[in-house]
Amino acid sequence: MRIALSGASGLVGRWIVRAAQAAGHQVIPLSRPDWRLGQTPDLGGCEALVHAAFQHVPGRYRGGEGDDPQTFIAANLDGSLRLFQAARDSGVGRVIFLSSRAVHDGYPAGTRLSDDLSPIPTSLYGQLKAEAETALAQMATPDFRSASLRPTGVYGPGLPQKWAGLIADFLAGTTPPPAVATEVHGADLADALLRVLADPAMSGSYNVSDLVLDRHDLLAGVARLTGCKTPLPARAGPAPLRVPACDRLRALGWRPGGMALLHRDLPGILGAFTDDIAPRQG
């Protein structure tokens, strides 16, 4: 399949490129300097579009508008809609939009986030993702299949590294406060996307989440690999999380790697910003 991919050079995009090429697909990157959000690309000959690009203040998604919400909206909502329209006009048959679990931030703690749960965003970021999802779904026809993936926090080796600041501070002697969050490995997200793309009945929204990861457990692994003696944070209390259920992906055979994958790739994650672990791996 010939797949146009926006955001191919980003953290998530690189995982998608790697997985798609390994599966035998041809990936056509939509990236600077030839294209940026808001422009209409040439999608002739492409059978699918995966839209993973997002313009934001570096290091921030929620709050990624900084002090310029209008530019944020113009790039990320108007630009996305223009891209979806270009895909339909070019005869692209399948479009997947990388949305976010941020569309569900308004639900109470402890809510089980099902795939078909309606969005209740609390940030401009979540609002734009939800509006782009809705617009794309309304464009769908039997010849123009569409779907939105709602991933949670994405981790994995490589830069930019989402835990770089946390781990660097820990190695420097700072014990962070307790926390727990949902996470998914970039390789598992890419696998999920390809499964949805291959499904003849692809439609609607799909949650993408794997681990409920306590910061204590993550940093215990860091300490084991590095010999760091900084005290670990306490385990987070029993406060309930909003945990995404991934029933639709599991019905497609998706089986994420869980803690085993995190432990396997933690040396590579550390290696993205420190050389300290190389002689200590066992």
Secondary structure as the mmCIF struct_conf table of DSSP 4:
data_model
#
loop_
_struct_conf.conf_type_id
_struct_conf.id
_struct_conf.beg_label_comp_id
_struct_conf.beg_label_asym_id
_struct_conf.beg_label_seq_id
_struct_conf.end_label_comp_id
_struct_conf.end_label_asym_id
_struct_conf.end_label_seq_id
STRN STRN1 ARG A 2 SER A 6
TURN_TY1_P TURN_TY1_P1 GLY A 7 SER A 9
BEND BEND1 GLY A 10 GLY A 10
HELX_RH_AL_P HELX_RH_AL_P1 LEU A 11 ALA A 22
TURN_TY1_P TURN_TY1_P2 ALA A 23 GLY A 24
HELX_LH_PP_P HELX_LH_PP_P1 HIS A 25 HIS A 25
STRN STRN2 GLN A 26 LEU A 30
TURN_TY1_P TURN_TY1_P3 ARG A 32 ASP A 34
TURN_TY1_P TURN_TY1_P4 LEU A 37 GLY A 38
BEND BEND2 GLN A 39 GLN A 39
TURN_TY1_P TURN_TY1_P5 GLY A 44 GLY A 45
BEND BEND3 GLU A 47 GLU A 47
STRN STRN3 ALA A 48 HIS A 51
BEND BEND4 VAL A 57 VAL A 57
TURN_TY1_P TURN_TY1_P6 PRO A 58 GLY A 59
BEND BEND5 TYR A 61 TYR A 61
TURN_TY1_P TURN_TY1_P7 ARG A 62 ASP A 67
HELX_RH_AL_P HELX_RH_AL_P2 PRO A 69 ILE A 73
HELX_RH_PI_P HELX_RH_PI_P1 ALA A 74 ASP A 78
HELX_RH_AL_P HELX_RH_AL_P3 GLY A 79 ASP A 89
TURN_TY1_P TURN_TY1_P8 SER A 90 GLY A 91
STRN STRN4 ARG A 94 LEU A 98
HELX_RH_3T_P HELX_RH_3T_P1 ARG A 101 HIS A 104
TURN_TY1_P TURN_TY1_P9 ASP A 105 GLY A 106
BEND BEND6 TYR A 107 TYR A 107
HELX_LH_PP_P HELX_LH_PP_P2 PRO A 108 PRO A 108
TURN_TY1_P TURN_TY1_P10 ALA A 109 GLY A 110
STRN STRN5 ARG A 112 LEU A 113
TURN_TY1_P TURN_TY1_P11 ASP A 115 ASP A 116
HELX_LH_PP_P HELX_LH_PP_P3 LEU A 117 PRO A 119
BEND BEND7 SER A 123 SER A 123
HELX_RH_AL_P HELX_RH_AL_P4 LEU A 124 MET A 139
STRN STRN6 THR A 141 THR A 141
TURN_TY1_P TURN_TY1_P12 PRO A 142 ASP A 143
STRN STRN7 PHE A 144 PHE A 144
STRN STRN8 ARG A 145 PRO A 151
STRN STRN9 GLY A 153 TYR A 155
BEND BEND8 PRO A 157 PRO A 160
TURN_TY1_P TURN_TY1_P13 LYS A 162 TRP A 163
HELX_RH_AL_P HELX_RH_AL_P5 ALA A 164 LEU A 171
TURN_TY1_P TURN_TY1_P14 ALA A 172 GLY A 173
HELX_LH_PP_P HELX_LH_PP_P4 THR A 174 PRO A 178
STRN STRN10 VAL A 180 HIS A 185
HELX_RH_AL_P HELX_RH_AL_P6 GLY A 186 ALA A 198
TURN_TY1_P TURN_TY1_P15 PRO A 200 ALA A 201
BEND BEND9 GLY A 204 GLY A 204
STRN STRN11 SER A 205 VAL A 208
STRN STRN12 LEU A 211 ASP A 214
HELX_RH_AL_P HELX_RH_AL_P7 ARG A 215 THR A 226
BEND BEND10 THR A 230 THR A 230
HELX_LH_PP_P HELX_LH_PP_P5 PRO A 231 ALA A 236
BEND BEND11 PRO A 238 PRO A 238
HELX_LH_PP_P HELX_LH_PP_P6 ALA A 239 LEU A 241
STRN STRN13 VAL A 243 PRO A 244
HELX_RH_AL_P HELX_RH_AL_P8 ASP A 247 ALA A 251
TURN_TY1_P TURN_TY1_P16 LEU A 252 GLY A 253
HELX_RH_AL_P HELX_RH_AL_P9 GLY A 258 GLY A 271
TURN_TY1_P TURN_TY1_P17 ALA A 272 PHE A 273
BEND BEND12 ASP A 275 ASP A 275
TURN_TY1_P TURN_TY1_P18 ASP A 276 ILE A 277
HELX_RH_3T_P HELX_RH_3T_P2 ALA A 278 ARG A 280
#
